[in-house]
């Protein structure tokens, strides 16, 4: 099952159009976010930036890293992904694993499970839960590496030679597959059928989410066509939320907590992920008042809200008006059009909704420093 999923993920990623900029999907763009994550890391025993270090420093991946150096001088997204693993002060890449560890600590030991020895716990977390956090991060990292595959038909002279870009695509496929295979091996070693089922289904959700994203993009300038807000939420959960939500549930299962605790953990992970993605989508619209606005995806939440408000025909007209004589998009004009309606404010309201739902869910756990850290993380995603 796992090898098939692994190869499917590579094929789906290869079909991406209009996604040359690889997002690490991890920074909310606020110094407050970095402080919240830094404080939370101290609670779980060690900085989670070292979570997948054993795999990343293995001989096999070291060989991959040596080959990636050949891409220096090109614009292949795999370079930025690799830099993110080394220089991690601005992008908290291990956010998902951190949440899994905090939830594990917040829930505490299960006194009814006599075969789980509390003396094996480190900082209130079972070894199997720490392993699960590492597995979650490896799967997410594999996903990022696979998303770095570029469409060779869209290359420009500044991107680099065709040979180099082809080589970068091969490294993205092999590197991502290697990380995913290691994650699947670790998953099997947890020796819990339900956890294996949960996490393997999350991998399937990732593939399905990317497929939906690609299938809703038309050939005309990567224009998202016909996706409403409800569909956007469904697709975003599959591609950005399912892994964290199911990992949170799996952490409760490893400690033999009841179904209600698993449901609460799943709910927290789901709403936190959606709120985090909304915050990320909003960043270009929040920073646009100073200097030239950064480009943004047409599938970003504010654009989806705006298009639903003004209608598809008006959106097409605005897109045409924002094109330059070279048939490129003037993002400043398009951004002004989006901000003229309620697309941005609607996305902010939805972000706050998901933050509140995550806060509501975490109240089911007893008061503790771990629960407070989870509350701070949920609140931080509303800081724009």
C-alpha positions as CSV (number, residue, x, y, z in Angstrom):
1,X,0.0,0.0,0.0
2,X,2.7,2.5,1.0
3,X,4.9,2.2,-2.1
4,X,1.9,2.7,-4.3
5,X,0.9,5.8,-2.4
6,X,4.5,7.1,-2.6
7,X,4.6,6.8,-6.4
8,X,1.1,8.3,-6.7
9,X,2.3,11.4,-4.7
10,X,5.2,11.8,-7.1
11,X,3.0,11.6,-10.1
12,X,0.4,14.0,-8.8
13,X,3.1,16.5,-7.8
14,X,4.6,16.3,-11.2
15,X,1.3,17.5,-12.8
16,X,1.2,20.8,-10.8
17,X,0.8,23.9,-13.0
18,X,1.3,27.5,-11.9
19,X,3.0,26.5,-8.6
20,X,6.6,27.5,-9.3
21,X,7.0,29.1,-5.8
22,X,7.3,26.5,-3.2
23,X,5.8,27.5,0.2
24,X,7.1,25.9,3.4
25,X,3.6,26.4,4.7
26,X,4.9,27.1,8.2
27,X,5.4,30.7,9.1
28,X,2.5,33.0,10.0
29,X,4.5,36.1,9.1
30,X,4.5,37.3,12.7
31,X,7.2,37.6,15.3
32,X,4.6,36.6,17.8
33,X,4.2,33.2,16.0
34,X,7.9,32.5,16.4
35,X,7.9,33.3,20.1
36,X,4.8,31.1,20.7
37,X,6.5,28.2,18.9
38,X,9.8,28.7,20.7
39,X,8.1,28.7,24.1
40,X,6.1,25.6,23.2
41,X,9.2,23.7,22.2
42,X,10.7,24.1,25.7
43,X,7.6,22.3,27.1
44,X,8.0,19.1,25.1
45,X,11.6,18.5,26.1
46,X,13.7,19.5,23.1
47,X,13.6,21.8,20.0
48,X,11.4,20.0,17.5
49,X,13.7,21.3,14.7
50,X,15.8,18.3,15.5
51,X,12.9,16.0,15.2
52,X,13.8,14.3,11.9
53,X,17.5,14.9,12.2
54,X,18.3,11.1,12.3
55,X,16.8,10.7,8.9
56,X,18.1,14.0,7.4
57,X,21.7,13.1,8.5
58,X,21.6,9.5,7.2
59,X,24.2,8.4,4.7
60,X,21.5,8.0,2.0
61,X,20.1,11.5,2.3
62,X,23.6,13.0,2.7
63,X,24.3,11.6,-0.8
64,X,21.1,13.2,-2.0
65,X,22.2,16.6,-0.5
66,X,25.5,16.4,-2.3
67,X,23.7,16.0,-5.6
68,X,21.3,18.9,-4.9
69,X,24.4,21.2,-4.8
70,X,24.5,20.8,-8.6
71,X,21.3,22.9,-8.8
72,X,23.0,26.0,-7.4
73,X,22.6,28.8,-10.0
74,X,19.2,27.5,-11.1
75,X,15.7,28.5,-10.0
76,X,14.6,24.9,-9.1
77,X,12.3,25.0,-6.0
78,X,14.2,22.0,-4.5
79,X,17.0,24.4,-3.6
80,X,14.8,26.6,-1.4
81,X,13.3,23.5,0.2
82,X,16.8,22.3,1.1
83,X,17.8,25.7,2.5
84,X,14.8,25.6,4.7
85,X,15.9,22.4,6.4
86,X,19.3,24.0,7.2
87,X,18.3,27.5,8.0
88,X,15.2,27.2,10.2
89,X,15.0,30.4,12.2
90,X,12.2,32.0,10.2
91,X,10.2,29.0,9.1
92,X,9.1,26.7,11.9
93,X,9.1,23.6,9.8
94,X,8.3,21.3,12.7
95,X,5.0,22.9,13.7
96,X,3.0,19.7,13.0
97,X,5.2,17.5,15.1
98,X,5.2,20.1,17.9
99,X,1.4,20.1,18.1
100,X,1.4,16.3,18.2
101,X,3.8,16.4,21.2
102,X,1.9,19.2,23.0
103,X,-1.4,17.3,22.6
104,X,0.3,14.1,23.9
105,X,1.5,16.0,27.0
106,X,-1.8,17.8,27.5
107,X,-3.7,14.6,27.5
108,X,-1.3,12.9,29.8
109,X,-0.9,9.2,30.6
110,X,-3.9,6.8,30.4
111,X,-4.2,5.3,33.9
112,X,-6.5,2.6,32.5
113,X,-3.8,1.2,30.2
114,X,-1.7,-0.9,32.6
115,X,0.6,-2.1,29.9
116,X,1.8,1.4,29.1
117,X,4.5,2.2,31.6
118,X,4.6,5.8,32.8
119,X,8.2,5.6,33.7
120,X,9.0,5.3,30.0
121,X,7.6,8.8,29.4
122,X,9.9,11.7,28.8
123,X,8.5,15.1,29.7
124,X,5.1,13.5,30.0
125,X,5.2,12.0,26.5
126,X,5.3,8.3,25.5
127,X,8.2,7.3,23.2
128,X,5.7,6.0,20.6
129,X,4.1,9.5,20.5
130,X,7.5,11.1,19.9
131,X,8.1,8.6,17.1
132,X,4.7,9.5,15.7
133,X,5.7,13.2,15.7
134,X,8.8,12.4,13.7
135,X,6.8,10.4,11.2
136,X,4.3,13.2,10.8
137,X,7.2,15.6,10.0
138,X,8.8,13.2,7.6
139,X,5.6,12.8,5.6
140,X,5.1,16.5,5.5
141,X,8.7,17.1,4.4
142,X,8.3,14.4,1.7
143,X,5.2,16.3,0.5
144,X,7.1,19.5,0.3
145,X,10.0,17.9,-1.7
146,X,7.5,16.4,-4.1
147,X,5.8,19.7,-4.6
148,X,9.1,21.1,-5.8
149,X,8.7,19.2,-9.1
150,X,8.4,21.8,-11.9
151,X,6.6,21.7,-15.2
152,X,9.4,21.6,-17.7
153,X,7.1,23.0,-20.4
154,X,7.0,26.3,-18.5
155,X,10.7,26.9,-18.2
156,X,12.3,30.2,-18.9
157,X,16.0,31.0,-19.7
158,X,16.5,32.4,-16.2
159,X,15.4,29.1,-14.6
160,X,18.5,27.2,-15.7
161,X,19.3,24.7,-18.4
162,X,16.8,22.0,-19.3
163,X,19.3,19.3,-18.2
164,X,19.7,20.8,-14.7
165,X,16.0,21.2,-14.2
166,X,15.4,17.6,-15.3
167,X,18.0,16.5,-12.8
168,X,16.3,18.6,-10.1
169,X,13.0,16.9,-10.8
170,X,14.6,13.5,-10.5
171,X,16.1,14.5,-7.2
172,X,12.8,15.8,-5.9
173,X,11.0,12.5,-6.8
174,X,13.8,10.3,-5.3
175,X,14.3,12.5,-2.2
176,X,10.6,12.7,-1.4
177,X,10.2,9.0,-2.0
178,X,13.1,8.3,0.4
179,X,11.6,10.4,3.2
180,X,8.2,8.9,2.7
181,X,9.6,5.3,2.7
182,X,11.4,6.1,6.0
183,X,8.1,7.4,7.5
184,X,6.2,4.3,6.5
185,X,8.9,2.1,8.0
186,X,8.6,4.0,11.3
187,X,4.9,3.8,11.1
188,X,4.9,0.0,10.9
189,X,7.3,-0.1,13.9
190,X,4.6,1.6,16.0
191,X,2.8,-1.8,15.9
192,X,-0.7,-0.2,16.1
193,X,-3.1,-1.1,13.3
194,X,-5.4,1.8,13.9
195,X,-2.6,4.3,13.8
196,X,-1.2,2.8,10.6
197,X,-4.7,3.1,9.1
198,X,-5.1,6.8,10.2
199,X,-1.7,8.0,8.9
200,X,-1.9,6.0,5.7
201,X,-5.3,7.5,5.0
202,X,-3.8,11.0,5.6
203,X,-1.2,10.3,3.0
204,X,-4.0,9.4,0.6
205,X,-5.7,12.7,1.5
206,X,-2.6,14.6,0.6
207,X,-2.6,13.0,-2.8
208,X,-6.3,13.6,-3.3
209,X,-6.0,17.3,-2.2
210,X,-3.3,18.0,-4.7
211,X,-5.2,16.3,-7.4
212,X,-8.3,18.4,-6.7
213,X,-6.1,21.6,-6.7
214,X,-4.7,20.7,-10.1
215,X,-8.0,19.6,-11.7
216,X,-9.7,22.9,-10.8
217,X,-7.0,24.9,-12.6
218,X,-7.7,25.8,-16.3
219,X,-5.0,26.1,-18.9
220,X,-5.6,29.9,-19.1
221,X,-3.0,31.5,-16.9
222,X,-3.6,28.9,-14.1
223,X,-7.0,30.4,-13.4
224,X,-9.0,28.7,-10.7
225,X,-12.4,28.1,-12.2
226,X,-15.6,27.3,-10.3
227,X,-14.3,26.6,-6.8
228,X,-16.4,28.1,-4.1
229,X,-15.5,28.7,-0.5
230,X,-16.9,25.4,0.7
231,X,-15.0,23.5,-1.9
232,X,-11.9,25.5,-1.0
233,X,-12.2,24.4,2.6
234,X,-12.7,20.8,1.6
235,X,-9.7,20.8,-0.7
236,X,-7.5,22.7,1.8
237,X,-8.3,20.2,4.6
238,X,-7.2,17.3,2.4
239,X,-3.9,18.9,1.3
240,X,-3.0,20.8,4.5
241,X,-5.1,19.7,7.4
242,X,-5.8,15.9,7.3
243,X,-2.2,15.0,8.2
244,X,-2.2,17.0,11.4
245,X,-5.7,16.2,12.4
246,X,-5.2,12.4,12.0
247,X,-1.8,12.6,13.6
248,X,-3.3,14.3,16.7
249,X,-6.0,11.6,16.8
250,X,-3.3,8.9,16.4
251,X,-1.3,10.3,19.4
252,X,-4.4,9.8,21.6
253,X,-4.8,6.2,20.2
254,X,-1.1,5.4,21.1
255,X,-1.9,6.3,24.7
256,X,-5.1,4.3,24.6
257,X,-7.3,7.3,25.3
258,X,-11.0,7.0,24.6
259,X,-12.8,8.0,21.4
260,X,-13.9,11.3,22.9
261,X,-10.3,12.4,23.5
262,X,-9.4,11.2,20.0
263,X,-12.3,13.3,18.5
264,X,-11.2,16.4,20.4
265,X,-7.6,16.0,19.3
266,X,-8.7,15.5,15.7
267,X,-10.9,18.6,15.9
268,X,-8.1,20.7,17.3
269,X,-5.7,19.6,14.5
270,X,-8.3,20.2,11.8
271,X,-9.3,23.7,12.8
272,X,-5.7,24.8,13.6
273,X,-4.6,23.7,10.1
274,X,-7.3,25.5,8.3
275,X,-6.8,28.6,10.3
276,X,-3.0,28.4,9.7
277,X,-3.5,28.1,5.9
278,X,-5.9,31.1,5.9
279,X,-3.3,33.2,7.8
280,X,-0.7,32.2,5.2
281,X,-3.0,33.1,2.3
282,X,-3.7,36.5,3.9
283,X,-0.1,37.6,4.3
284,X,0.4,39.1,0.8
285,X,-2.8,41.2,1.3
286,X,-1.6,42.4,4.7
287,X,1.8,43.5,3.5
288,X,0.8,45.2,0.3
289,X,0.6,48.8,1.6
290,X,4.4,49.2,1.6
291,X,6.3,48.9,-1.7
292,X,5.4,46.6,-4.6
293,X,2.9,43.8,-3.5
294,X,4.1,40.3,-3.7
295,X,2.5,37.9,-6.1
296,X,-0.2,35.7,-4.7
297,X,-2.0,32.5,-5.8
298,X,-5.3,32.7,-7.5
299,X,-6.4,29.9,-5.2
300,X,-5.7,31.9,-2.1
301,X,-8.7,32.3,0.3
302,X,-9.2,36.0,-0.2
303,X,-9.3,35.6,-4.0
304,X,-11.8,32.7,-3.7
305,X,-14.0,34.8,-1.4
306,X,-13.7,37.8,-3.8
307,X,-14.6,35.7,-6.9
308,X,-17.6,34.3,-5.1
309,X,-18.8,37.8,-4.1
310,X,-18.4,39.5,-7.5
311,X,-19.2,36.5,-9.7
312,X,-17.1,34.6,-12.2
313,X,-17.7,37.0,-15.1
314,X,-16.6,40.1,-13.2
315,X,-13.5,38.2,-11.9
316,X,-12.5,37.4,-15.5
317,X,-12.9,41.0,-16.5
318,X,-10.7,42.1,-13.5
319,X,-8.1,39.6,-14.5
320,X,-8.0,40.8,-18.1
321,X,-7.7,44.4,-16.9
322,X,-4.8,43.5,-14.7
323,X,-2.8,42.1,-17.5
324,X,0.2,44.0,-18.9
325,X,1.1,44.3,-22.6
326,X,3.3,41.3,-22.2
327,X,0.3,39.3,-21.1
328,X,1.6,39.1,-17.5
329,X,-0.4,39.9,-14.4
330,X,0.0,43.2,-12.7
331,X,-0.6,42.0,-9.1
332,X,-1.0,45.5,-7.7
333,X,-4.1,46.1,-9.8
334,X,-5.5,42.7,-9.1
335,X,-4.8,43.1,-5.4
336,X,-6.6,46.4,-5.3
337,X,-9.6,44.8,-7.0
338,X,-9.7,42.0,-4.4
339,X,-9.3,44.5,-1.5
340,X,-12.1,46.7,-2.9
341,X,-14.7,44.0,-1.9
342,X,-15.0,41.9,1.2
343,X,-12.7,39.0,0.2
344,X,-9.9,39.9,2.6
345,X,-12.2,40.6,5.6
346,X,-14.2,37.4,4.9
347,X,-11.0,35.3,4.9
348,X,-10.0,37.0,8.2
349,X,-13.3,36.2,9.7
350,X,-13.0,32.6,8.7
351,X,-9.5,32.4,10.1
352,X,-10.8,33.7,13.5
353,X,-13.7,31.1,13.3
354,X,-11.2,28.2,13.0
355,X,-9.0,29.6,15.7
356,X,-12.0,29.8,18.1
357,X,-13.1,26.2,17.2
358,X,-9.5,25.0,18.0
359,X,-9.6,26.9,21.3
360,X,-13.0,25.4,22.1
361,X,-11.8,21.9,21.4
362,X,-8.6,22.1,23.6
363,X,-10.7,23.1,26.6
364,X,-11.6,19.4,27.0
365,X,-8.1,18.7,28.3
366,X,-7.1,19.6,31.9
367,X,-5.4,22.9,32.5
368,X,-1.6,22.6,32.1
369,X,1.3,24.4,30.5
370,X,1.0,22.2,27.4
371,X,-2.7,23.2,27.0
372,X,-1.8,26.8,27.4
373,X,0.8,26.5,24.7
374,X,-1.8,24.9,22.4
375,X,-4.1,27.8,23.2
376,X,-1.4,30.3,22.4
377,X,-0.7,28.6,19.0
378,X,-4.4,28.7,18.1
379,X,-4.6,32.4,19.1
380,X,-1.4,33.3,17.2
381,X,-2.9,32.3,13.8
382,X,-5.3,35.3,14.1
383,X,-2.4,37.8,14.3
384,X,-2.2,39.4,10.9
